[in-house]
Amino acid sequence: MADYGREYVVNKTYRSSSDATKDQFQKWLNGPIDNGIRNSGGIRSITNPDTGKREFLVFVSDSGASQTQNPWEDVINMEEGIVRYWGDAKARHTPHPETATGNGWVKDDYCRTYAQNDRPNAPPVLLFEKPESGKVTFRGVCIITDLRIERHRDNGETVVNYLFELAILNANSIDLEWVHRKARTGVDVGGPDAWNRWVREGRIQRYSIYKDSIRSKEGQDPEGREADLLEDIRERLDDPNKGEKLEVLIQFLMEGLKNFSNVELTPESGDRGVDLTGQVDLFSDRPLRGVDTKIEFKAQVKNRGSSISGKELSRLASRVDDGEIGLFFTTSHYTRSAQRENLSTYPVRLFSGGDLVELLFQTDLADNGKLTDEVVEDIHEEVG
């Protein structure tokens, strides 16, 4: 009987051993299956013993150190859930990519199911990466999105190979009971939600290591008295053309925090997308002799109701020099695509309307769900 309850967790590393008592790869995958994977090359299959149908494809990418240059480097992009995986025809003595058994399997399954949009019969791809001998890291359950032939010049000779493009689905783990049941019976029950949705609707939900850091619009908007404070800010600091009043409020906020210093508004005529500059001290409570613990920052401020796009974040990021950070404040929220782009590309920290009012409630600039009259008067006086 299978030892159910086992699962593969994305980005977790497991033992691959010839000792069955220690093996967490071949032994775990095969379980009670007679036609499971074998100790072979990069592409393997798990086949239904009664029908001969490949219920799963298993791709193993070898990322271990090599003494020679490898022209067939796989690309596993966990940030965006994208994979470029080279087939098994990686030698000059392989005249045609289909000569490699694994390549033939994948081409047949792709053309028969994926390319025909026959999703219920398409075999999921279980992707592993081999960082070193005796270890495999699970990278997720995938679907095949494209297949094409590529040529590479190696020592003056042309090598032909398949290049498979995969989408890593948005699943944190897979239950081995799903693998074993589907492989033995063909019944697809117990798979991850992202796989089930793709089979049912054709919708691809890609995995991203940043997904837990991406906030919804609702997650960025305030509630209760914090929502009242945000509405008060929009009404009393309404400045649609320039937003300078909110910039002054952010300056006051920073000046009240002990780890910020030298906070200044940039000249209105030439800010080039930067509204505030200053320094933030990493160890303001623990000064160090001879070590500069301050980081220069550049900040942009937007007082509006519409969302912030990646284009606006890139504008600030282009002004941030090496060793600096960017700070972006808005009374609205950031789109999901802007957050993904920022997390993977820019040295910018994002503060939504909800974050802003949460900070203000921890100062004496706000009281009872509103900005104090004193701070509003000071802002108007500062702006003139």
C-alpha positions as CSV (number, residue, x, y, z in Angstrom):
1,M,0.0,0.0,0.0
2,A,1.1,3.6,-0.6
3,D,2.3,5.7,2.3
4,Y,-0.2,8.6,1.7
5,G,0.2,11.9,3.4
6,R,3.4,12.5,1.7
7,E,3.7,15.6,-0.5
8,Y,6.2,17.5,-2.6
9,V,6.5,21.1,-1.5
10,V,7.7,23.7,-4.1
11,N,11.3,24.8,-3.6
12,K,11.9,22.1,-1.0
13,T,14.9,19.7,-1.6
14,Y,14.6,15.9,-1.2
15,R,17.0,12.9,-1.2
16,S,17.6,11.0,-4.3
17,S,19.2,7.7,-3.3
18,S,19.8,4.2,-4.4
19,D,18.9,3.2,-0.9
20,A,15.1,2.7,-1.0
21,T,14.8,3.5,2.7
22,K,16.3,6.9,2.2
23,D,15.0,7.7,-1.3
24,Q,12.5,10.5,-1.6
25,F,12.4,10.8,-5.3
26,Q,12.0,7.7,-7.4
27,K,10.7,5.7,-4.5
28,W,8.2,8.3,-3.5
29,L,7.0,9.0,-7.0
30,N,6.6,5.4,-7.9
31,G,4.9,4.2,-4.7
32,P,2.5,1.4,-5.7
33,I,2.9,2.1,-9.4
34,D,4.4,-0.7,-11.5
35,N,5.2,1.6,-14.5
36,G,6.8,4.5,-12.6
37,I,9.9,6.4,-13.4
38,R,13.3,4.7,-13.8
39,N,16.8,5.8,-13.0
40,S,17.4,7.3,-16.5
41,G,17.9,10.7,-18.2
42,G,16.3,14.1,-17.7
43,I,12.8,13.2,-19.1
44,R,10.9,10.4,-17.5
45,S,7.3,9.2,-17.5
46,I,4.8,7.6,-15.1
47,T,2.6,5.3,-17.2
48,N,-0.8,3.7,-16.4
49,P,0.0,-0.1,-16.3
50,D,-3.3,-1.1,-17.9
51,T,-3.7,1.5,-20.7
52,G,-0.1,2.4,-21.4
53,K,-1.0,6.1,-21.2
54,R,1.6,8.5,-19.8
55,E,-0.3,10.1,-16.9
56,F,2.7,12.2,-15.8
57,L,5.9,13.5,-17.4
58,V,8.8,14.1,-15.0
59,F,11.4,16.6,-16.0
60,V,14.7,16.8,-14.1
61,S,17.0,19.8,-14.8
62,D,20.6,19.3,-13.8
63,S,21.9,22.6,-12.4
64,G,24.9,21.1,-10.6
65,A,28.4,22.5,-11.2
66,S,29.9,21.4,-14.5
67,Q,33.5,21.5,-15.7
68,T,32.6,22.1,-19.3
69,Q,30.3,24.7,-20.9
70,N,26.8,23.4,-21.3
71,P,25.0,24.9,-24.3
72,W,21.7,23.5,-23.1
73,E,21.1,25.5,-19.9
74,D,17.5,25.3,-18.7
75,V,15.9,28.4,-17.4
76,I,13.6,28.0,-14.4
77,N,12.1,31.4,-13.5
78,M,10.3,31.1,-10.2
79,E,9.6,34.8,-10.1
80,E,7.3,34.6,-13.1
81,G,6.5,30.9,-13.3
82,I,8.2,30.4,-16.7
83,V,10.5,27.5,-17.7
84,R,12.6,26.9,-20.8
85,Y,13.6,23.3,-20.7
86,W,15.9,21.6,-23.3
87,G,15.1,18.1,-24.4
88,D,17.3,15.0,-24.1
89,A,19.0,15.3,-27.6
90,K,22.0,17.1,-26.3
91,A,24.8,15.2,-28.1
92,R,26.2,15.6,-31.6
93,H,25.7,11.9,-32.3
94,T,21.9,12.4,-32.0
95,P,20.9,13.3,-35.6
96,H,17.3,14.1,-34.9
97,P,15.7,15.3,-31.6
98,E,13.0,12.5,-31.7
99,T,15.8,9.9,-31.5
100,A,15.9,10.6,-27.8
101,T,13.1,8.6,-26.1
102,G,12.1,11.4,-23.7
103,N,11.8,13.9,-26.5
104,G,9.5,11.5,-28.5
105,W,7.2,11.1,-25.5
106,V,6.9,14.8,-25.0
107,K,6.3,15.6,-28.7
108,D,3.7,12.9,-28.9
109,D,1.8,14.0,-25.8
110,Y,2.1,17.7,-26.8
111,C,0.8,17.2,-30.3
112,R,-2.0,14.8,-29.2
113,T,-3.3,16.7,-26.2
114,Y,-1.9,20.1,-25.4
115,A,-1.8,21.4,-29.1
116,Q,-5.4,20.0,-29.6
117,N,-6.6,21.7,-26.4
118,D,-7.5,18.2,-25.0
119,R,-6.7,19.3,-21.5
120,P,-8.3,16.4,-19.6
121,N,-5.9,14.0,-21.3
122,A,-2.8,16.2,-21.2
123,P,-0.2,14.8,-18.8
124,P,1.0,17.2,-16.0
125,V,4.7,17.8,-15.9
126,L,6.4,17.4,-12.5
127,L,9.5,19.6,-12.6
128,F,12.5,18.9,-10.4
129,E,15.9,20.5,-10.4
130,K,19.1,18.6,-9.4
131,P,21.4,21.0,-7.6
132,E,24.0,18.3,-6.7
133,S,24.4,14.6,-6.7
134,G,21.9,12.8,-4.4
135,K,19.5,15.8,-4.2
136,V,16.4,17.0,-6.1
137,T,14.4,20.2,-5.6
138,F,10.8,20.2,-6.5
139,R,9.9,23.2,-8.6
140,G,6.3,22.6,-9.2
141,V,3.6,21.1,-11.4
142,C,3.6,22.5,-14.9
143,I,1.8,22.5,-18.3
144,I,3.5,22.6,-21.7
145,T,2.8,25.9,-23.5
146,D,5.1,25.5,-26.5
147,L,7.5,23.1,-28.3
148,R,9.9,24.0,-31.0
149,I,13.2,22.8,-32.6
150,E,16.4,24.8,-31.9
151,R,19.8,24.4,-33.4
152,H,23.1,25.0,-31.6
153,R,26.7,25.2,-32.9
154,D,29.0,23.0,-30.7
155,N,32.6,22.7,-31.7
156,G,31.8,23.5,-35.3
157,E,29.0,21.0,-35.6
158,T,25.2,21.6,-35.5
159,V,23.2,20.0,-32.7
160,V,19.4,19.9,-33.1
161,N,17.2,19.7,-30.0
162,Y,13.7,20.3,-28.8
163,L,13.1,23.4,-26.5
164,F,10.0,23.0,-24.3
165,E,8.3,26.0,-22.7
166,L,6.4,25.4,-19.5
167,A,4.2,27.3,-17.2
168,I,4.7,26.5,-13.5
169,L,1.2,26.5,-12.0
170,N,0.3,28.4,-8.9
171,A,0.4,25.4,-6.4
172,N,2.6,25.3,-3.3
173,S,2.6,21.5,-3.1
174,I,1.3,18.3,-4.6
175,D,-0.2,15.3,-2.8
176,L,1.5,12.0,-3.9
177,E,-1.9,10.3,-3.5
178,W,-3.0,12.3,-6.5
179,V,0.0,11.1,-8.5
180,H,-0.5,7.5,-7.6
181,R,-4.3,7.4,-8.1
182,K,-4.1,9.1,-11.5
183,A,-1.2,6.9,-12.6
184,R,-3.0,3.6,-11.6
185,T,-6.6,4.4,-12.6
186,G,-6.5,7.4,-14.9
187,V,-8.9,9.2,-12.5
188,D,-7.8,12.8,-12.0
189,V,-8.9,13.6,-8.5
190,G,-7.0,15.4,-5.7
191,G,-4.8,17.5,-7.9
192,P,-3.9,21.1,-7.0
193,D,-6.5,23.8,-7.7
194,A,-4.5,25.6,-10.3
195,W,-4.2,22.3,-12.3
196,N,-7.9,21.6,-11.9
197,R,-8.8,25.1,-13.1
198,W,-6.6,24.8,-16.2
199,V,-8.2,21.4,-17.1
200,R,-11.7,22.8,-16.5
201,E,-11.3,26.3,-18.0
202,G,-8.0,26.5,-19.8
203,R,-6.9,29.4,-17.5
204,I,-3.2,29.4,-16.6
205,Q,-2.5,30.6,-13.0
206,R,1.3,30.9,-12.9
207,Y,3.3,30.4,-9.8
208,S,5.4,33.3,-8.5
209,I,7.6,33.5,-5.5
210,Y,6.3,37.0,-5.0
211,K,2.6,36.0,-4.9
212,D,2.4,36.2,-1.1
213,S,3.8,39.8,-1.3
214,I,1.2,40.9,-3.9
215,R,-1.7,42.7,-2.2
216,S,-5.2,43.1,-3.6
217,K,-6.8,46.5,-3.9
218,E,-8.9,45.6,-0.8
219,G,-5.7,44.7,1.0
220,Q,-4.3,48.2,0.4
221,D,-7.4,50.1,1.2
222,P,-8.1,51.2,4.8
223,E,-11.3,50.4,6.8
224,G,-13.2,52.1,9.6
225,R,-11.7,55.2,11.1
226,E,-8.6,54.8,8.9
227,A,-10.9,55.1,5.9
228,D,-12.3,58.2,7.4
229,L,-8.8,59.7,7.8
230,L,-7.9,58.9,4.2
231,E,-11.1,60.6,3.0
232,D,-10.2,63.6,5.1
233,I,-6.8,63.8,3.6
234,R,-8.2,63.7,0.1
235,E,-10.7,66.5,0.8
236,R,-8.6,68.8,2.9
237,L,-5.3,68.4,0.9
238,D,-7.0,68.2,-2.5
239,D,-4.4,69.5,-4.9
240,P,-5.1,67.7,-8.3
241,N,-2.5,69.6,-10.3
242,K,0.6,69.2,-8.2
243,G,-0.1,67.2,-5.0
244,E,2.2,69.4,-3.1
245,K,0.1,69.5,0.0
246,L,0.4,65.8,0.4
247,E,4.1,66.0,-0.2
248,V,4.4,68.4,2.8
249,L,2.3,66.0,4.9
250,I,4.8,63.2,4.1
251,Q,7.6,65.5,5.0
252,F,6.1,66.2,8.4
253,L,5.5,62.5,8.9
254,M,9.1,61.6,8.2
255,E,10.5,64.4,10.3
256,G,8.6,63.0,13.2
257,L,10.3,59.6,12.9
258,K,13.7,59.4,14.5
259,N,15.3,57.2,11.9
260,F,14.7,59.8,9.1
261,S,16.8,62.9,8.6
262,N,17.6,65.7,6.2
263,V,14.1,65.4,4.6
264,E,13.6,68.0,2.0
265,L,11.1,68.8,-0.7
266,T,12.6,69.0,-4.2
267,P,12.3,72.2,-6.2
268,E,8.9,72.3,-7.9
269,S,10.3,73.2,-11.3
270,G,12.7,70.3,-11.7
271,D,11.7,67.4,-9.5
272,R,11.8,64.9,-12.5
273,G,9.5,62.5,-10.7
274,V,11.1,62.9,-7.2
275,D,9.2,64.9,-4.6
276,L,11.3,64.3,-1.5
277,T,14.9,63.4,-0.7
278,G,16.5,62.5,2.6
279,Q,18.2,59.7,4.6
280,V,17.0,56.8,6.6
281,D,19.2,55.4,9.4
282,L,19.3,51.6,9.7
283,F,20.6,51.8,13.3
284,S,19.3,55.0,14.7
285,D,19.1,53.5,18.2
286,R,22.6,52.0,18.0
287,P,25.1,54.4,16.4
288,L,28.4,52.9,15.3
289,R,31.8,54.6,15.2
290,G,33.3,54.8,11.8
291,V,30.4,53.2,9.9
292,D,27.8,55.1,7.9
293,T,24.5,53.4,8.6
294,K,22.4,55.9,6.6
295,I,20.8,55.3,3.2
296,E,19.8,58.0,0.9
297,F,16.2,57.9,-0.4
298,K,14.2,59.5,-3.1
299,A,10.4,59.6,-2.7
300,Q,7.4,60.3,-4.9
301,V,3.9,61.2,-3.7
302,K,0.6,60.9,-5.5
303,N,-2.7,62.2,-4.1
304,R,-5.4,60.6,-6.2
305,G,-8.1,57.9,-6.3
306,S,-6.9,55.9,-9.4
307,S,-4.4,53.1,-9.2
308,I,-0.6,53.4,-9.6
309,S,0.9,51.6,-12.6
310,G,4.3,50.1,-13.3
311,K,5.2,52.9,-15.6
312,E,5.0,55.4,-12.7
313,L,7.1,53.2,-10.5
314,S,9.7,52.8,-13.3
315,R,9.9,56.6,-13.5
316,L,10.9,56.9,-9.8
317,A,13.3,53.9,-10.1
318,S,15.1,55.5,-13.0
319,R,16.0,58.4,-10.6
320,V,17.3,56.2,-7.9
321,D,21.1,55.9,-8.0
322,D,23.2,53.0,-6.8
323,G,23.1,52.6,-3.0
324,E,19.8,54.5,-2.7
325,I,16.3,53.3,-2.3
326,G,13.0,54.7,-3.6
327,L,9.8,55.3,-1.5
328,F,6.5,55.7,-3.2
329,F,3.4,57.1,-1.4
330,T,-0.1,57.2,-2.7
331,T,-3.6,57.7,-1.3
332,S,-4.8,55.0,-3.7
333,H,-3.4,51.6,-4.4
334,Y,-0.9,49.7,-6.8
335,T,-2.0,47.4,-9.5
336,R,-1.0,43.7,-9.2
337,S,1.2,44.0,-12.3
338,A,3.0,47.1,-10.9
339,Q,3.7,45.2,-7.7
340,R,5.1,42.2,-9.5
341,E,7.3,44.4,-11.7
342,N,8.5,46.3,-8.7
343,L,9.4,43.3,-6.6
344,S,11.4,41.7,-9.4
345,T,13.1,44.8,-10.8
346,Y,13.0,48.0,-8.8
347,P,14.6,49.1,-5.4
348,V,11.4,50.9,-4.5
349,R,9.1,50.4,-1.4
350,L,5.4,50.9,-1.9
351,F,3.0,52.6,0.6
352,S,-0.7,52.6,-0.2
353,G,-3.4,54.8,1.2
354,G,-4.0,52.2,3.9
355,D,-0.3,52.2,4.9
356,L,-0.2,56.0,4.9
357,V,-3.1,56.4,7.3
358,E,-1.8,53.6,9.5
359,L,1.4,55.5,9.9
360,L,-0.4,58.8,10.6
361,F,-2.4,57.3,13.4
362,Q,0.9,56.5,15.2
363,T,1.8,60.2,15.2
364,D,0.2,63.4,16.6
365,L,-0.6,64.6,13.0
366,A,-4.0,62.9,13.2
367,D,-6.7,62.6,15.8
368,N,-10.2,61.0,15.9
369,G,-10.2,60.0,12.2
370,K,-9.0,63.4,10.9
371,L,-5.8,65.4,10.3
372,T,-5.4,67.9,13.1
373,D,-6.4,71.5,12.3
374,E,-2.9,72.6,13.3
375,V,-1.2,70.3,10.7
376,V,-3.6,71.4,7.9
377,E,-2.9,75.0,8.7
378,D,0.9,74.4,8.7
379,I,0.6,72.6,5.3
380,H,-1.3,75.5,3.7
381,E,1.2,77.9,5.2
382,E,4.1,75.9,3.8
383,V,2.6,75.6,0.3
384,G,1.6,79.3,0.3
